[in-house]
Amino acid sequence: MDERLVAYQGKMEKTLSSLEQEFMGIRAGRANPHLLDKLRVDYYGSPSPIQSVANVNVPEPRMIQIQPWEPSMVKEIEKAILSSDLGITPTNDGKMIRLVFPELTEERRKELAKDIKKKGENAKVAVRNIRRDALDHIKKTAKAEDISEDETKDLEDSVQKLTDDFVAKIDKTVEAKSSEILTV
């Protein structure tokens, strides 16, 4: 790998990891503690992740249990969950909060699969934009530094190969998440 392309490879890797992070937040009918990663609760005036103020575990495949370390946090956590886009109503016994995930309907699974494909397409567009930036940079540098046509062509081929690799990885990630969602 040419050191001139390392920065562009890093950008493509960030795009892929961002997509994977986004997919972790998509509910697949199973309880996944990562669904709570984006939620923040007011902990003595500072917004804090739920995992830093409570013990989060998955006792059953479709249930998340949240046990705050301070009983006063139960209401705060419940408020954060209700105001989020999770679409789940928490049950609270005063000491602990339970989130029970209903089985997804066939229609909802198909909607989620479409959404996953759309996010995958957006990631591919981002990778292609990075490729365009890299090719522009190569052309500008070739003129400025008087790089040979063969070397320029080799760099352009390397950028295309890198782009193809990341597009394939995105496709594989989308396929894996879609099959996870569509499996009953």
Disulfide bonds with the S-S distance in Angstrom:
none
